[in-house]
Structures are given as C-alpha cells and as structure tokens.
C-alpha cells in the first residue's frame, strides 16, 4: 500500500512507543488486557463497582474496604483477598481511599443537583440590587461535646476531596457561629451550648 507508513513513523506521529506498536501489529496484547481472565471480576463488573463507590461517596454513605471486598465477593462468588483492593484501585484511578469525617445525615440526603441548582438560582435573584456591605454570610460549626469525632478510611470518587460519613445526631453538640459580609466586615463568633 503506497499510503502506508512505517511503525517508526506512526510511533512518532501518534506519540506511542515503537515497541508497543510492533507488539500490537504482531497480535501481542497489553499486560492489562492479557491478564483480564485472571481477575476476579470482569471489566464490566469492576466498572460498575467503581461507579457504585463514587455514587455512595457523594450520598454521604461511602464504602469502606470491608464492604468493598464483600461486594466483590458477591459479584464473583468466591473469596476476595485482603489486598485485592490495591490492584482494583490501580486499575480504576477514578476512585481513591480517603479519610471521611462525620457529617449530618439530613444534610447528606438534601445534597443533590436539583436542590443545589435551585438554591443558586434563587440566590442570584435575591442578590439583585443589593450592595455588598448589606450581604452577610453566616456559617456554623458543630462540635461534639465528648469529642467523639467519626473518622474512617473509605473508597470514593477521586474527584471527591472531602468525603463525609453520616453520623448519629443524637449526641450533645456545641455550635459556633460566625458572620462575614461580602465587603469584608465581620462579627465576632457566637458559641451556643445545648439547652
């Protein structure tokens, strides 16, 4: 074929190592593809599991390693090794292990795209014609009185930087409130105890 180019030229043009192109033209598979039959889960099952981990993380119910191995066991029908997750996560860079902090279950349940988009649309309408010195933001931070912070290692989407684990809200809290204006003014913090 007069329009055909050499492997070396194709490698330069597409920025692929010439050895890799040579292997593929001779029918040699990549290591990732060649070892798929040795994996516990099929590529489709692994992708579904990775997406499940991402979705659960965004809902405030992230998957920990024990549950991840249990889910894999249910999918493949056999025992999953203690270090299986390492190769699984290497094959799926879209998920990561992160430390999750306790969050409120009501807040996690209310956080969805529709509610967030509706909030910002209403906020934009409400801000029209208002001076920055008249716009104030109030934020609160709840702290458990007994200091029992909930923290555990979970598997979530790699784009989720601060995962939360929904917490039991029946314990005593101390709340700290701060207020800052869009113009940069601030009111000192307010500490609220239960009762």
VENGI-V811716 format. One record per backbone hydrogen bond with DSSP energy under -1.0 kcal/mol. CO is the residue of the C=O (numbers start at 1). NH is the residue of the N-H. Records with the same first field share a line. If there is no record, write none. Layout:
# VENGI-V811716
CO->NH, NH
This chain:
# VENGI-V811716
1->4
6->10
7->11
8->12
9->13
10->14
11->16
17->21
18->22
19->23
20->24
21->25
22->26
23->28
24->27
30->34
31->35
33->36
35->38
36->39
42->46
43->47
44->48
45->49
46->50
47->51
48->52
49->53
50->54
51->55
52->56
53->57
54->58
55->59
56->61
57->60
60->166
63->155
64->68
65->69
66->70
67->71
68->72
69->73
70->74
71->75
72->76
73->77
81->84
83->86
84->88
85->89
86->90
87->91
92->95
94->158
96->156
98->154
100->152
101->165
103->167
104->108
105->109
106->110
107->111
110->112
112->116
113->117
114->118
115->119
116->120
117->121
118->122
119->123
120->124
121->125
122->126
123->127
127->130
131->134
132->135
135->182
137->180
139->178
141->176
143->174
144->147
147->149
150->102
152->100
154->98
156->96
157->160
163->101
165->103
172->145
174->143
175->192
176->141
177->190
178->139
179->187
180->137
181->184
185->181
190->177
192->175
